[in-house]
Amino acid sequence: MYQGQMDVTFFAVSSKLKKDQGLKIMIMYIHEKTSFEIWLVGRNQDIQNEYRQLFKENDANKNTLSPTADGVRSIIEISLDEHPDFHQPKGLTKQIDERVTRFIKDIEKLVG
């Protein structure tokens, strides 16, 4: 859990998205919704704006961009599983892994 943010649990996923690009992939569990999401996160507002513009121009609305508001650090938020079946942890883990892997590949194609 993130101190001061008891409504989410998250972890970063390693990928080819370099730190010098200022991007991270985060798997989020949103407690209130009891759902998993994947977020593309920018280190700061300038990076968010740069990549938001890139996606507007090149993503053909494949991904829905996060709103541009103070405190919003994500560029893209995608629901992975709105009703996770915690009674089938292996299946849930496999489903999340497949969707995250596909998302990372799609993002890496766009940001090079």
C-alpha positions in Angstrom: 0.0 0.0 0.0 1.0 3.5 -0.6 1.2 5.6 2.6 -1.5 8.2 2.5 -3.3 6.3 -0.3 -5.1 3.5 1.5 -7.6 3.1 -1.4 -5.1 1.5 -3.8 -2.4 -1.2 -3.8 0.0 -1.2 -6.7 3.3 -2.3 -8.0 5.5 -1.2 -10.9 6.2 -3.6 -13.8 9.7 -3.7 -15.4 9.7 -3.2 -19.2 11.8 -1.6 -21.9 10.3 1.8 -21.0 13.5 3.5 -19.8 13.7 5.6 -16.8 15.1 8.4 -18.9 11.8 8.4 -20.7 10.1 9.1 -17.4 7.5 6.4 -17.9 6.4 3.5 -15.7 3.8 0.7 -16.0 1.8 0.2 -12.8 -0.7 -2.5 -11.9 -3.2 -1.0 -9.6 -5.8 -2.7 -7.4 -8.5 -0.2 -6.6 -10.1 -1.2 -3.3 -13.3 0.7 -3.6 -14.1 -0.8 -7.1 -12.5 -4.2 -6.2 -10.9 -4.1 -9.6 -7.5 -4.3 -11.2 -6.2 -1.6 -13.6 -3.1 -1.0 -15.5 -1.7 2.6 -15.7 0.9 4.2 -17.8 2.4 6.8 -15.5 4.5 9.9 -16.2 7.2 11.1 -13.8 5.9 14.7 -14.0 3.3 16.9 -15.8 5.6 17.8 -18.7 6.2 14.1 -19.4 2.5 13.3 -19.1 1.6 16.1 -21.5 4.3 15.0 -24.0 3.1 11.4 -24.1 -0.5 12.3 -24.0 0.0 14.4 -27.2 1.9 11.5 -28.8 -0.9 9.1 -28.0 -3.5 11.6 -29.3 -1.6 11.8 -32.6 -0.6 8.1 -33.0 -2.8 5.8 -31.0 -6.0 6.2 -33.0 -8.1 6.2 -29.8 -7.1 2.6 -29.0 -6.4 3.7 -25.4 -8.5 6.1 -23.4 -6.3 8.9 -22.0 -6.6 9.9 -18.4 -8.0 13.4 -17.7 -5.6 16.2 -17.4 -6.0 17.4 -13.9 -3.8 18.4 -11.0 -2.8 15.3 -9.1 -3.5 12.9 -11.9 -0.2 11.2 -12.8 -1.5 8.6 -15.2 -1.5 9.0 -18.9 -3.6 6.0 -19.6 -5.8 3.9 -17.3 -7.2 0.6 -18.5 -9.4 -1.8 -16.5 -7.9 -5.3 -16.4 -10.6 -7.1 -14.5 -13.6 -5.4 -13.0 -14.8 -8.5 -11.2 -11.7 -10.5 -10.3 -12.3 -14.1 -9.2 -10.1 -14.4 -6.1 -11.2 -18.0 -5.8 -9.2 -18.8 -8.9 -5.8 -17.1 -8.2 -3.9 -18.9 -10.9 -6.4 -18.0 -13.6 -6.6 -14.4 -12.3 -2.8 -14.1 -12.3 -2.6 -15.5 -15.9 -5.3 -13.1 -17.1 -3.6 -10.1 -15.6 -0.2 -11.2 -16.9 -1.5 -11.6 -20.5 -3.3 -8.3 -20.5 -0.3 -6.4 -19.0 2.1 -8.0 -21.5 -0.1 -7.0 -24.4 -0.4 -3.4 -23.1 3.4 -3.1 -22.6 4.0 -4.3 -26.2 1.4 -1.8 -27.6 2.9 1.1 -25.6 6.5 0.1 -26.6 5.5 0.2 -30.2 4.3 3.8 -29.8 7.1 5.2 -27.7 9.9 3.3 -29.3 
